[in-house]
Amino acid sequence: MRKQDFKVRPMRVIVRPKSAAERGHRSRAIMPKRKALAPGLPPTPEHDLIFNGGKTIANLSFTNFYVGGSGAWNQNDIQFIDSGLSAAMSDQNLNNVMVQYYPGGQISSNFLGSQVLAGPPPAVVSQGDVENLVTSLFNAGQLDNLDLTSTVLNFMLPSGTILNTDAAPTTAAITARLERPRAQAQKPAVAHSAAIPVEEEENSTQGLGGYHGSIHVGAAPQTTVYYAVGVYSEQLADGTTNGIPVFDQAWKNVVATFYHELNEARTDPDVEDAIRAGNDPNAVKFLGWTSQQGEECGDFPVFEANPLTEVFQEVPVTDGSRTVPVQFQYSDAVHGPEGPVGKPEVLNQAATA
């Protein structure tokens, strides 16, 4: 795969520490130079997030698509993932960490439900596959009822499916047909915008857990659709590690992965446009909150943690009714990963200037 010299190339993935995926993505992370912590982790102000002037999403909506047909999924897993991710993203004490990145001091999250996409389960899924899938859903009118300016489409991959960041589609395309199709007028087929630059072929057996991005679809003016994709992190039967398995049950790994991706999507939704812009001096203006190392809010906590259970934990929700598996996000207020807190964190205004 070819490499290019991009002046702006932040990270937008979740990867296992000290893996091939981490080494590859960290080596390509490039940013312009600029003149309560989880127990056991020291403050790291040099990794604080900086607001670059791009879009953020204060009132986020998301919907889950389960790839591979209902036969590839345990129905209990679907229920646990849906309820766990919804509870985590809307929890007050967890959002008290993230609210510091929004000048209005208020954020919200709305789960729009889930649907199963027809099978068969794919062996491998690339970024090209995901973007084709998003385009197909859009062209078929299956996204018509969504406010796409603030909605993220989550694509959950089934057990055994390998994820990579290849811009090219694989030979076995993922179908966009829902298992319970509804009657809709078909839109004229349209092509999506140009793919992002090609990356190395790190995949989920080498530490990649998932990533988020966006694609421009439809006729001019094009519509931006935000998405996230992640694997069913587990130890496979052949002994291979797929994704980032941390918890005692794989569905919990899925929730934590998408908690990471959704928080990054709402603080830095247009990162893909920054990557596409490449050498354009204005590329950085697409970015929301990133560190000067190109890390988004979920990245450095994973790199810093040793073991991963320092930042991947099951935490009680605010009302004490249950626990949810999450990955702690970076907090400028404490200069490091922070778990749920009882009061909203507030940044020094000078830090956001």
Sequence and secondary structure as in RCSB ss.txt:
>XXXX:A:sequence
MRKQDFKVRPMRVIVRPKSAAERGHRSRAIMPKRKALAPGLPPTPEHDLIFNGGKTIANLSFTNFYVGGSGAWNQ
NDIQFIDSGLSAAMSDQNLNNVMVQYYPGGQISSNFLGSQVLAGPPPAVVSQGDVENLVTSLFNAGQLDNLDLTS
TVLNFMLPSGTILNTDAAPTTAAITARLERPRAQAQKPAVAHSAAIPVEEEENSTQGLGGYHGSIHVGAAPQTTV
YYAVGVYSEQLADGTTNGIPVFDQAWKNVVATFYHELNEARTDPDVEDAIRAGNDPNAVKFLGWTSQQGEECGDF
PVFEANPLTEVFQEVPVTDGSRTVPVQFQYSDAVHGPEGPVGKPEVLNQAATA
>XXXX:A:secstr
      S B   EEE TTSHHHHHHHHH B        TT    GGG  EE S    SEEEEEEEETT GGGS H
HHHHHHHHHHHHHHH HHHHHHHGGG TTS  EEEEEEEEEB     SEE HHHHHHHHHHHHHTTTTTTS TTS
EEEEEE  TT EEB  SS  SS     BSS                      BGGGTEEEEEEEEEESSSS EEE
EEEEE   EE TTS EES   SSSHHHHHHHHHHHHHHHHHHSTTHHHHHHHTT TTGGGG  EE TTS  TTHH
HHHH SSGGGTEEEEE TTSS EEEEE EEETTTTEEE   SS     GGGG 
